[in-house]
Amino acid sequence: MFEQMQMVVKRYQELTRLLADPAVLADGARYTQVNREWKSLSPLMDTYQAYQTARHSLQETRQLLEEPDLDSELAALAKEELAAWEEQSETLAQKLQLLLLPKDPLDGKNVILEIRAGAGGEEAALFAHSLLRMYTMYAAKRNWKAELMSQNATELGGVKEAALSLEGEDIYSRLKFESGVHRVQRVPETETGGRIHTSTVTVAVLPQADEVEVEIDPKDLQIDTFRSSGAGGQHINKTESAIRITHLPTGLVVECQDERSQYKNKDKAMKVLRSRLYQRELEKQNREIADNRKAQVGTGDRSERIRTYNFPQGRCTDHRIGLTLYRLDAILDGELDELIDPLIADYQAKLLAAQRPL
C-alpha cells in the first residue's frame, strides 16, 4: 500500500506543478485533463496526510508512555490518547486501501439512463414513470444536471420508454449498479378484486461518450423526420420536427420528439446514439467492465430482478446484497443513497478480497 502511495504522491506533485505551468494554462483541453486528474487524487492525498498525522501522534504518545518518571495522571491520559490514535490510524488505513483500489475508467463519465416498461402492460408503464421521477429527484438532490432526452408516454400517464441525460460529479460510479430489472408488486388502480400484480421495468445506465471517443460517419446514418405523436393534447407539434436516426452498420434506431426544434431533437438523438455505440464498443473491449446490453437489462421477464418494490408492505429489497428497507415512499422520492452506498461497499469489499493473497 505504501509503495503505491509513494507513486501517488509523486504523481500528485507533478500534477500540481503542471497546473502552474503557463503552457498548460494556455491549453484549455490540457488544463482540464490535468485538473481532473489532480482533483481525483486530492481525496487520497488528504487521507494520506491525515494518516501520517495520526501515525506521528501515535508514535509520540508511545514514546511519552515509555518515560520512567511519567506522572500517573498524565499516563492515564496518554493511554486514552493512545487508544484513540490507534483507532484513527486503523480507520484511515482502511480508507486508504479503498481509495487505492483500481478505478473503473468509466466512473467519471456522465450517463444516459434508459428506462423501459417490461412485463405488465400499462402497470409496468406507470411504474416506469415512477422510476423516471425517482432518478430525476435523486439527480436534483445530488445537484446533477438532468435532461429528458426522449419519452414515449401512454394515455394513462405511464412511460413505455424514456432516456434521461445526467451530468455532474461521480454519476456513473453511483448509478452503474442500477442497471437491470426492477420489479414492482402492487394493486393497480384498475384492479377491482384487490389482487397484487407483479410488473417489471428495465433500466440501463450507459456512459456518455465524447465525440472524439466515437466517430460516426454521416454516410452511415439514415435520418427521417416525422410529426410528433403522443398521448394527445393541444401541445403536440404539428410540424415534422421529430427525428428518427438509424445507424445502418449496427441497425440501432434512436427517436427524439420532445423538442419543437428539429435541430434540438437531432442533437439529442445523436447524443443517445453516440452513447449506445460507445457502450457496444466497451462490450467488445472488456466484458468485465460492461456486459453486453442484453445481459445488462435482461429480458424484462418477471423472474429476473435486481430489486423489488413492494407497495403493500412499503418495502424495497435489493436482491444482490439481501438488503431490505421499509422506506419505499422515501426511496421513490429520490432517497437512493441508502441503497446505493451498500452496493458500492459490497463491490469494494469484493475488490479488496480479490487483492488479498490466499
C-alpha positions in Angstrom: 0.0 0.0 0.0 2.8 2.4 0.9 4.7 1.8 -2.3 1.5 2.7 -4.2 1.2 5.8 -2.1 4.7 7.0 -2.9 3.8 6.7 -6.6 0.6 8.7 -6.0 2.5 11.4 -4.0 5.0 11.7 -6.9 2.2 12.0 -9.5 0.2 14.5 -7.4 3.3 16.7 -7.0 3.9 16.5 -10.8 0.2 17.5 -11.5 0.4 20.4 -9.0 3.5 21.7 -10.9 1.7 21.3 -14.3 -1.3 23.3 -13.1 1.0 26.3 -12.6 2.8 25.7 -16.0 2.0 28.6 -18.4 1.9 26.3 -21.3 -0.7 24.1 -19.6 -2.7 27.1 -18.5 -2.8 28.3 -22.1 -4.1 24.9 -23.4 -7.8 24.6 -22.3 -8.1 20.9 -23.1 -4.8 20.0 -21.5 -5.6 22.1 -18.4 -9.0 20.4 -18.0 -7.4 17.0 -18.2 -4.7 17.7 -15.7 -7.1 19.4 -13.3 -9.5 16.5 -13.5 -6.7 14.0 -12.6 -5.4 16.3 -9.8 -8.9 16.5 -8.3 -9.3 12.8 -8.5 -6.2 12.3 -6.4 -6.9 15.0 -3.9 -9.2 12.9 -1.6 -6.4 10.2 -1.5 -3.8 12.8 -0.6 -5.9 14.3 2.1 -6.5 10.9 3.7 -2.8 10.0 3.4 -1.8 13.3 5.2 -4.4 12.6 7.9 -3.0 9.1 8.3 0.6 10.4 8.6 -0.5 12.9 11.2 -2.3 10.1 13.2 0.7 7.8 13.0 3.1 10.6 14.1 0.9 11.4 17.1 0.6 7.7 17.9 4.4 7.4 17.9 4.8 10.4 20.1 2.2 9.1 22.6 4.0 5.7 22.8 7.3 7.5 23.5 5.7 9.5 26.2 4.4 6.3 27.9 7.9 4.9 27.9 9.3 7.7 30.1 10.1 6.1 33.5 9.2 9.1 35.6 5.8 9.8 33.9 3.1 11.2 36.3 0.3 8.6 36.9 -2.4 11.1 35.9 -0.6 12.0 32.7 0.0 8.4 32.0 -3.7 7.6 32.2 -4.5 10.5 29.8 -1.8 9.3 27.4 -3.2 5.7 27.4 -6.6 7.2 26.4 -5.0 9.2 23.6 -3.0 6.1 22.5 -6.2 4.1 22.0 -7.8 7.0 20.1 -4.8 7.4 17.8 -4.6 3.6 17.2 -8.3 3.5 16.2 -8.0 6.6 14.0 -4.8 5.1 12.3 -6.6 1.9 11.6 -9.7 3.7 10.2 -7.6 5.9 7.9 -5.5 2.9 6.8 -8.7 1.1 5.7 -9.9 4.2 3.9 -6.6 4.4 2.1 -7.0 0.8 1.0 -10.4 1.6 -0.5 -9.1 4.7 -2.2 -6.2 2.8 -3.7 -8.4 0.2 -5.3 -8.3 0.1 -9.1 -10.6 2.7 -10.5 -13.3 1.9 -13.1 -12.2 4.1 -16.0 -15.9 4.9 -16.6 -16.6 6.2 -13.1 -16.1 9.9 -14.1 -18.5 9.7 -17.0 -21.8 11.3 -17.4 -24.6 8.9 -18.3 -27.6 8.3 -20.4 -30.1 6.4 -18.2 -32.7 4.4 -20.2 -35.9 3.2 -18.7 -38.3 0.7 -20.5 -41.5 -0.8 -19.4 -41.2 -4.7 -19.3 -43.8 -7.3 -18.4 -47.1 -5.9 -17.0 -48.6 -3.7 -19.7 -49.9 -0.3 -18.5 -49.0 -1.1 -14.9 -45.3 -1.5 -16.0 -45.5 1.7 -17.9 -46.9 3.6 -14.9 -44.0 2.2 -12.7 -41.5 3.2 -15.4 -42.8 6.8 -15.0 -42.3 6.4 -11.2 -38.7 5.3 -11.7 -38.1 8.2 -14.1 -39.4 10.6 -11.5 -37.2 8.8 -8.8 -34.0 9.2 -10.7 -34.8 12.8 -11.6 -35.4 13.6 -8.0 -32.2 11.8 -7.0 -30.3 13.9 -9.5 -31.7 17.1 -8.0 -30.6 16.0 -4.5 -27.0 15.5 -5.8 -27.0 18.7 -7.8 -26.7 16.8 -11.1 -28.0 18.3 -14.3 -30.9 16.2 -15.6 -32.3 16.5 -19.1 -35.1 14.4 -20.6 -33.8 13.2 -24.0 -36.8 11.2 -25.2 -40.0 9.8 -23.8 -42.8 7.6 -25.2 -45.8 8.3 -23.0 -49.0 6.3 -22.7 -52.6 7.5 -22.5 -52.8 6.9 -18.7 -49.6 8.8 -17.8 -47.2 5.9 -18.0 -44.0 5.7 -19.9 -43.2 2.9 -22.4 -39.6 4.1 -22.7 -37.6 7.1 -21.8 -34.0 8.3 -21.9 -32.5 10.7 -19.3 -29.2 12.6 -19.6 -27.4 13.1 -16.3 -24.3 15.3 -16.0 -22.3 16.0 -12.8 -19.8 14.5 -10.3 -19.5 10.8 -9.8 -22.6 9.9 -11.7 -21.6 6.6 -13.4 -19.8 5.4 -10.2 -23.0 5.8 -8.3 -25.6 4.7 -10.9 -23.9 1.8 -12.6 -25.4 -0.7 -10.1 -28.9 0.5 -11.2 -28.8 -1.5 -14.5 -31.1 -4.4 -14.5 -34.7 -5.5 -14.0 -36.7 -3.6 -11.3 -39.8 -5.4 -10.2 -42.9 -3.8 -8.7 -45.6 -5.5 -6.7 -48.8 -3.6 -6.0 -52.5 -3.4 -6.6 -53.3 -1.5 -9.8 -55.9 1.2 -9.6 -57.9 -0.6 -12.3 -57.9 -3.9 -10.2 -61.3 -4.3 -8.6 -60.5 -7.5 -6.8 -57.7 -6.1 -4.8 -55.1 -8.6 -6.2 -51.4 -7.8 -6.2 -49.9 -7.6 -9.7 -46.2 -8.0 -10.5 -44.7 -5.9 -13.3 -41.2 -5.1 -14.4 -39.2 -2.2 -15.7 -35.7 -2.5 -17.2 -33.0 0.2 -16.5 -29.8 0.6 -18.5 -27.1 3.0 -17.4 -24.9 4.0 -20.4 -21.7 6.0 -20.0 -21.9 9.1 -22.3 -19.3 9.2 -25.0 -17.4 12.3 -26.2 -17.4 13.0 -29.9 -13.7 12.2 -30.0 -14.3 8.7 -28.5 -17.0 7.7 -31.0 -16.6 8.8 -34.6 -19.8 8.5 -36.6 -19.6 8.6 -40.4 -22.6 10.7 -41.7 -22.9 8.2 -44.6 -23.8 5.5 -42.0 -26.9 7.4 -40.9 -30.4 7.4 -42.2 -32.3 10.4 -40.8 -36.1 10.6 -41.1 -38.4 13.3 -39.9 -42.0 12.9 -38.8 -44.7 14.6 -36.8 -44.6 14.3 -33.1 -47.0 11.8 -31.6 -48.0 11.2 -28.0 -50.9 10.8 -25.6 -52.8 13.7 -27.2 -53.3 17.3 -26.1 -53.0 20.8 -27.6 -49.2 20.9 -27.3 -48.5 18.2 -29.8 -46.3 19.6 -32.5 -48.0 19.7 -35.9 -44.7 20.1 -37.9 -42.3 17.4 -38.9 -39.8 18.2 -36.1 -39.5 14.7 -34.7 -36.3 12.8 -35.6 -35.5 9.2 -36.2 -31.9 8.2 -36.7 -30.9 4.8 -37.9 -27.3 3.7 -37.7 -27.1 1.5 -40.7 -24.0 -0.7 -39.8 -25.5 -1.7 -36.5 -29.2 -1.3 -37.0 -29.5 0.9 -33.9 -32.5 3.3 -34.0 -33.0 6.4 -31.9 -36.0 8.6 -31.9 -36.5 12.0 -30.3 -39.6 14.2 -30.5 -39.7 16.1 -27.2 -38.4 19.4 -28.7 -40.3 21.7 -31.1 -37.0 22.3 -32.9 -35.9 19.7 -35.4 -32.3 20.7 -34.7 -32.6 20.1 -31.0 -34.2 16.8 -31.5 -31.4 15.7 -33.8 -28.8 16.9 -31.3 -30.4 14.8 -28.5 -30.8 11.8 -30.7 -27.2 11.9 -31.8 -26.2 12.1 -28.1 -28.1 8.9 -27.3 -26.8 7.1 -30.4 -23.2 8.0 -29.6 -23.7 6.6 -26.0 -25.2 3.4 -27.3 -22.4 2.9 -29.8 -19.8 3.7 -27.1 -21.4 1.0 -24.9 -21.2 -1.5 -27.7 -17.5 -0.7 -28.2 -16.9 -1.2 -24.5 -18.6 -4.5 -24.6 -16.2 -5.7 -27.3 -13.1 -4.3 -25.5 -13.8 -5.6 -22.0 -16.7 -7.8 -20.9 -15.7 -7.3 -17.2 -16.4 -3.6 -17.4 -19.7 -3.8 -19.0 -21.6 -6.9 -20.1 -23.4 -6.8 -23.4 -26.6 -4.7 -23.3 -29.0 -7.6 -23.3 -27.3 -9.2 -20.3 -27.3 -5.9 -18.5 -31.0 -5.3 -18.6 -32.2 -8.9 -19.0 -35.4 -9.7 -20.9 -37.8 -7.9 -18.6 -39.3 -11.2 -17.5 -40.9 -11.2 -14.1 -38.5 -13.9 -12.8 -35.4 -11.6 -13.4 -34.8 -8.8 -11.0 -32.2 -6.9 -9.1 -34.6 -5.1 -6.9 -38.3 -5.4 -5.8 -40.6 -2.5 -4.8 -43.4 -4.0 -2.7 -46.2 -1.4 -2.2 -48.5 -3.4 0.2 -45.6 -3.8 2.7 -43.9 -0.5 1.9 -40.6 -2.2 1.4 -37.8 -2.2 -1.2 -35.4 -5.2 -1.4 -32.2 -5.3 -3.3 -31.6 -9.0 -4.1 -27.9 -8.7 -4.9 -26.9 -7.9 -1.3 -30.0 -9.0 0.5 -30.9 -5.5 1.8 -34.5 -4.7 2.7 -35.6 -1.2 3.6 -39.1 -0.2 4.8 -38.9 3.3 3.3 -40.5 2.8 -0.1 -42.1 6.3 -0.3 -38.8 8.0 0.5 -36.9 5.9 -2.0 -39.4 6.7 -4.8 -38.9 10.4 -3.8 -35.2 10.1 -4.7 -33.7 8.9 -1.4 -31.5 6.4 -3.1 -28.2 6.7 -1.1 -29.4 4.1 1.4 -29.5 1.6 -1.4 -26.5 2.7 -3.5 -24.0 3.1 -0.6 -24.3 -0.5 0.5 -23.9 -1.7 -3.1 -20.7 0.3 -3.5 -19.4 -1.0 -0.2 -20.2 -4.6 -1.3 -18.4 -4.0 -4.6 -15.3 -2.5 -2.8 -15.2 -5.4 -0.3 -15.1 -7.9 -3.2 -12.3 -6.0 -4.8 -10.3 -5.9 -1.6 -10.9 -9.7 -1.1 -9.7 -10.3 -4.6 -6.5 -8.4 -3.9 -5.6 -10.2 -0.7 -3.4 -13.3 -1.1 -4.9 -16.7 -0.2 
